[in-house]
Amino acid sequence: MILLALAAGGCQTISGTYDRVFGTAPVQKPAELVAIKPAVSPRILWQGSVGGAEKNVFFPAVSGNVLYAAGASGPVVGFDAVNGAQSLRVDTGQRISGGVGAGGGLVLVGTPKGEVLAYDRTGKAIWKAQLSGEVLAPPSVAANVVVVRTGDGRLFGLDAADGKRKWLYQRATPALSVRSHAGVVIYRNAVFAGFPGGRMVALALANGNVGWEATVALPRGTTELERVADITSPPVVDDRQACAVAFQGRVACFDVLSGSSIWGRDVSSVAGMSADARNFYVTDDRNAVVALDRTSGASIWKQDRLFGRGVTAPLAFGRYVVVGDFEGYVHFMSREDGSFVGRAATDGSAVISPPVALDLTSFVVQTRNGGVFAITVQ
């Protein structure tokens, strides 16, 4: 059921599972959409296009009042977050495999050749950095440091002014791992990242020094396939705890300063999770959306009527929890009990990355065919 492919570095990857989650036609027959009685009325606020993603997973990025998105053939487009007017369009002249990162006056994307391309807000090229492997994840930037993850499992800290390397973090990669497009989370001058083998690390943003390492999930089983326990989505971090979820593993939370364990619960996920003030929301590897108590990890509710539909990680959006699926539908669930309260259609192609909040009243999704849709509720 899971397709194996050779990665560029020579290790095998579970690409089939990840691709099914983010939009390739599922192997198993997907669940039919159930009829719902809408309690909310979603509508398309504006829409644009950046070109198809092909086999890549592109994460749109918001900086100020601009939403940036990219397509595989090389365009990077900035949209006004309110009305969708194009404020920027850059033709990079290269294939793009990772992006977009935005902040500190920079717009950043990565290429299959391991290059990071940096532009200013007007579209002027600022610098280009050559790294050790393909860039699949969106670069992150804060405090004049750009953090980039490469396909060979390394994290690079680059000077935001000129792209020169400031630090490098690397760790051994298992023989079999999930091909991941997940980036890192920068929070209060620390970098949080999950890795193959179920490990999460906290690094100092300025120099890459390790603050702590923690085990989210331990590999189990007798075969290499059974022992895959990779973190393939960004952690969720706040003032108190840093949390992550692993494929064939669990959700676990750790003290943000010390890395000591707070709680853990068995949940397997490739897509990832999000949080609000009360709960964590996780899309598991059977496309069920699960709500867990943020303090203890106790189960609150489970919505399993989207089986096989390539469901994205959730977005906690006010009173709702929002996900996209492989047919381009965006589903709204009640934060209280997980019941469906609304649904919106996009262009019929897969929503390939988690919805991204624009503000308190709207969010954006990007589809496999390159559609960018800002959605609001009434």
C-alpha positions, 0 to 999 in steps of 0.5 A, a space after each residue: 500500500 505504500 510506495 517506496 522510492 529512492 531519494 537523491 541521497 541514496 536513502 529510501 522514502 515513503 513518498 506514497 503516503 505523503 503524496 496521498 495525504 497532499 493530493 495524489 489520488 488515494 489508493 483506497 476508495 475515498 469516503 463520499 461526502 456526507 450531506 450537511 446542514 450548513 451553520 456557516 456560509 463560506 465564500 471565496 473572498 478572492 482568488 488568483 493563480 501561480 501555476 501548478 505545484 506538480 509533485 511539490 508541496 508549496 506553503 503560502 506565506 503571509 507577511 504584513 498585508 501580503 500573501 506570497 505563493 509560488 508555482 513549480 515552474 518558477 513564479 513567485 506572486 504576492 497578493 494583497 491579503 484583503 482584495 487579492 490584487 497582485 502586488 508582486 510577480 517574480 519569474 525566478 527563471 528556475 524550477 522551485 521545489 520549496 517555498 515560500 518563506 517571507 519576513 524581515 523584508 525578504 521573500 524566499 524560495 528553494 530549488 531542487 538543486 539546493 539553492 535558496 533564492 532571496 528577493 526583496 518586497 519589490 521583487 529585486 534579487 538580493 542573494 542566492 545561496 548554494 546548499 547541500 541538497 534539494 530544498 523541499 521546505 519553506 525557508 524561515 526568517 527571524 532576527 536576521 537569520 534565515 533557516 533552511 532545511 534540505 532534503 538530506 536532513 540538514 538545517 542551515 542558518 544563513 545571514 539574512 543580509 547576504 546568504 552566507 552560512 552562519 551555522 549548520 546542524 545535521 544528524 544521521 538519517 535512517 535508511 528509510 524515511 518519509 519524504 517531508 516538505 515540513 519546515 521549522 518553527 522559529 519562536 523567541 529566538 529558538 528554532 524547533 524542528 522534527 526529524 526522522 526517527 521521531 526526534 525533535 530539537 530546539 536550537 539557538 537561532 543565533 548560532 545553531 547550538 543545541 538547547 535540547 533534544 527530545 523523543 516524540 516517538 521511538 521506532 517500533 517493529 521488526 522491519 525497516 518499514 515498520 520502524 519508520 517514526 518520522 516527524 513530517 510536519 512543523 511543531 506547534 510551539 507556545 510560551 509553555 510547550 513545544 509539541 510534535 506528532 510522528 508518523 507511526 508514532 505519537 503526539 508529544 509535548 515538552 517543556 519549551 525551555 528544558 525539553 522535559 516531557 509533559 505528556 504524550 498520546 499515540 496518534 500517527 500523522 503525516 499531515 500534521 496539527 495545529 492548536 488554539 487556546 484549548 485544544 490540539 487538532 491532528 489529522 491522523 494517517 487515516 484522514 480522521 481529524 482528532 481534537 486533544 486537550 491541550 493540557 493533558 492530551 485527553 481525547 475531545 472528539 474525532 471526525 472520521 467521515 473524511 477517510 481516504 480524502 487526502 486531508 491536510 493538517 487542520 487550521 484552528 480558525 475561531 469557532 471552527 477547524 478547517 481542512 482541505 482535501 484531494 478534490 479541492 473541498 474545504 471542510 469546516 468543523 465545529 470546534 466543540 464537537 467536530 461536526 461538519 458545519 460548512 463546506 467550500 469548493 475551489 478548483 477541483 484539484 487537491 488542496 496541497 498544504 494546510 490552510 493559512 490564516 490571513 486574519 481573524 476572518 479569512 484564510 487561504 488555501 493553495 491547490 495542486 493546479 496552482 489556484 490560490 483561494 482566500 475564503 471567509 465565512 458569513 
